[in-house]
Amino acid sequence: MRSTTIRPPLRDRYALAEAIGHGVDASLYRATDLQTGETVAVKRYDHRVRQDIAFVVNFRRNARQARALRHPHVLRMLAYGYADEGYYTISPYLDGGNLSRYIPTRVPPRGGQDVSREALEILTQACLGLDYIHQAGLLHRNLKPSNILLRADGATVVADMALARDRASALLGPDIDTALVSYVSPEQRVGAELSPASDIYALGIMLYQVCTGQRPITALDGQNVRDEPSSPRSLNPRIDPTLEAVIMRCLAREPARRYTAASDLAAALAECQAALGQGVAEISGRVGVTASGRGALRTLTRRVRRPVMTDNRKSTT
């Protein structure tokens, strides 16, 4: 397989193989660490962005903070820096798949279909990782199914944070990432100040998908800026009403009406799974939740609040 040639310091440490993903301003490669023999993922940003002062400032600040994150449900950043006229990050390479495999390929028939318990378990774990990111003072801003990864043991990790964006980054423009736009919140579309509730909105879109087989909006029509999404149960009547209430709260147009913390959403999802007949041990055991994760789920389940739609105007920023 042909390798990509790069100049020091990356060339002396990593041998790049094939590209495994492309975005608006970066590409992701599978690579081999020449010192350890391990397979890693190298994300290389386009050389043009080095002239963008805001990019450089945000990348350096956010990458430094992200490098310090240590959580079983957050993909660890191994290194970051500047080489070959561009910025880069290094992370472990995972080939266990991602959340996309649990999204139905078609809208359920009129009678509906059961919601994937595995998908709910995966998103519950993602909430625990996302809550840790938020507690560290960071936002993800790049959540989509392909960034909810599965390790070989089945555990979930949240990956590929948007390191180069600040807390008020509008995403509409000529170089929009069309794979991401369907998951951004109303406030993110217009460049308003972001908060943890903005990431929770993206999780709500993914919940809607795994329950119904489709997103509640289309890519660039701006529908989610103006309107509440249609009821998930109108597409799949077999969705539990409690789970529907959780989804609709995540997708509230105003950030203050959503869950204010990802841990609250994790607790609500744990309760939904319990209603489906799964205890914490079964929820955590089937997809490899760590001991700390099991403890978090027990704590969250004990203090869960019912996901009742409210009009709480308290700011989440």
N, C-alpha and C positions, 0 to 999 in steps of 0.2 A: 504494500500500500504506500502510495507516494506521500512523503512528509512535506510540510511547509517549512521552508528555511527562514530563520529569524536570527537577528544579531544578538550579541550579549546584552544583558545577562541571561535571557531566557534560553538562548540556543545551547548554553553550556549545561543547563539543568533540565530542560524539557524538550522532548521530541514530539512535535505536533503531527497528528495523523489527520483523519477526516474531520470536516466541519459537521457538527451535529445540530446547529441552530444558528439562525440569523435574525437580528433585530434591526431597528432603525439606525442605531449608532454603534452596534457591536456584533461580533460573531463568536460563537462558542465552538471549541474544538476538543475532541478527545486527544489526550496526550499521555506520554509516558515520562514519569519522573526518572531521570537517568541515574540519580543517586540511590533511590530506594527501589526502583523497578515497579512502583505502584502506578496504576492508571489514574489520571486526574483529569479534571475539566479546566480548560484555560479559556477565559473570556477576554477577548481583545477588542478594545474600543477603537473606532475609526480614528485614524491619525488627524483628521480635520478637527475633531473636538478639542484637541490640545490648545487651540487658539481661542476657545471659549472660556473666558475668565470664570464665569459662573460655574461651568462644568468642572473646571479644575478645583475650585474652592470646595464645591459640594462633594466631589469625589474624594478628595483628600480627607476631609472631615468625616464623612460618613463611612468610608472604608476603614479608617482607623478605629471607629467605634464598632463596626461590624466585625472586624478582626478579633475583637475581644469577646464576642458572644460565645457562650458555651452552654448549649442546651440540647437535650436528646432529640428534640423535634425541630431544630434549626440546623440547616446544612452549614457546616463550619467553613469559614474562609481560611485557607492555609497561608496565603500570601497575597500581596498586591504591590503594584509599583508602576514604573515607567520604563519602557524599553522599546527599541525598534520604532521610535517616533510615535509611540502610543501607550496609553494606560492599559493595565491588565489586572485580572484577579485570578487566583488559583483556588480550586475547591475539589473535594473528593468527587470522583466519577461514580455515579450510581446508575445501574442498568436494570433496576427492578420495576421500571415503568412509572406511570404517574396517574393522577386522578382521572384522566381522559378515558381510561379503559372502563371506568364504572359509569360513564354517562351513556344512557340509552341512545342507540343510533337512530331511533325514530320516536315520534310521539306515541305514547301508549294508546291502545285501542280504546273504544268508548267505555268498556268495562274497567279499564285501568289496569295497573300492575303494581306488585309490591315494590316498595322503596328498597333499594339496596342497603342492607344493614352494613355491609363492608364500607360503602361510601360514607355513611354517617360516622362510622368509627374513624375513618381516615380524616374527615373534616373536623372531628372532635380533637384529634391529636394535633391537627394543623392549628386549631385555636390555641392550644397550649403553647406551641412554639411562637405564634404571633403575639400572644400576650407577653411573653418574655421579651420579644423585640420591642414592643411598646413600652414595657417597663424600663428598658434601657434608653428610652428617649428617642427611638427611631420609628419611622414609618416604613412599611414595605413598598407600597405604591406600584407594585408590579405583579399583583396576584392574578393568576389564571390557572386552569387545570394543569398545564404543562410545568408549572412551578411548584406543584404539590407532589413531591417525589416519594417513591417507596424504596426503602432499603431491601436488601436480599432477605432479611428476616421479617419483612412485612411492615416494619415501623415506618411512620410518616415523618418526613422532614420538609420544612418550608425553605425554598431556595430562591436565589436570583433577585435579591432586593434591588430597587432602583437607586443605586448609590449616587448618581449624578444629578438627582433632582432635589429641589428644595421643597418646603412645605406648601408652596403655592405655585404649582406647575400645571398650567393648562396643557391638555393633550391634543387639542384640535389644531390641525395645521397640515401643510402639504406633505410632511414626512411622518404622518401619524402611523403608529404601529397598529395595524388593523387587527392583529391577534389579541391585542390588549384592550382596545377601545370598548368592547362590549362588557368589560368588567369594571370600568371606572365609574366613580360616583358622580352625581350631578354637580357637586361643588368642584370636583377635579376636572370636569370638562370645561368649566368656565374660568379656571385659574384662581378660585377662591382658596382661602386658608384651609389646609387639610388637618385631619385629626385621626385618632385610631378608628373612629366611626367610618372613615373613608375606606379603610381596609376591610372593615366588617361588611360594608356594602358589597365588596367583591366576593366575599365568602357567601353572602346571600344569593348572588347570581349563580354561584356554583351549586349551592343547595337546590335552587330552583331547577337547575339542569339535571341533577342526578335524580330528582323526583319526577320530572315531567318529560325529559328528553329534549328540551329546547330552552334557549335563553328567553327571558321575559321582554327583551328589546331586540331591535335589529341594529347593525353596526353603527352607522353614523346619522341616524334619523333624529337623534336628540330626544327621543320619547321619554327617557327616564329623567330628563331635566324638568319636564312639565307634569308628568302623570305618574300615578301609582301603577304598578304592574297588575295584570289580571290575576285572578285567584289561581294558585297552583291546582287546587281541587277541581277547577273547571276543566283542566286538562287530564288530571288523573284522580278520579274520585276515591281511590284507595289510599290517598295520603291522609294520615291522621290529622284531625283538626288542630291538635296542639302543635304538631310539626309545621303545619301551614302558618300558624300564628307566629312561630319562630322565624320562618322565612320572610313573612311580610314585614315583621319588625326590622329585620336586617335591611330590607329594601325601602324603608321609609324615605321619602324625598328629603326631609329635613334631618340633618345629622343628629340633632338632639333627641329625635324619636327612636333612633336605633339603640342597640346595646352600646353602652359606653365603654365596655371592656370586652376583649375577646374571651376572657375567663368566664364572663357571664354567659356568653354564647355557648361556650364549652359545657357549662353546667346545664343549660337548657337542652342541648343535644343529648347529654348524658341522660337526662330525664326522659327524653323522647325514646331513647333506646331501651331504657328500663320499662317504658310502657309497652314496648314491643316484645317484652319477655326476656331481656338480657340484663344480667347483673353486671356490676363493675368488673368482676373477675373475668366474665366472658367477653365483655367489651374490650378489655385490655389484653387478654390472652390471645385473641384471634388475629390481631394485627401487630403484636409485638410491642405494646406499650411498656416502657421501662418501669422500674419500681417507683421512681419519683413521679412518673406519669400516673400510675395507679393511685398513689396517694393524693395527687392533685384531683383526680376524678372523684375520689371518695369525698374529699373536702368540698368540691364544687357541687356534688349531688346533695350533700347535706344542707348547703346554704342556697340552693337554687330558688330563684324567684319565677313565678309563673309568667310566661311570655305574653302578657296582656298588652295590647296596643294602647299607648298613652300619648299624650301631647305635651310631654315634659320639655320645657323650653330651656332648661339649664344647659349652658355651653359645655361641649366636650373637648374644647381645646385647652 
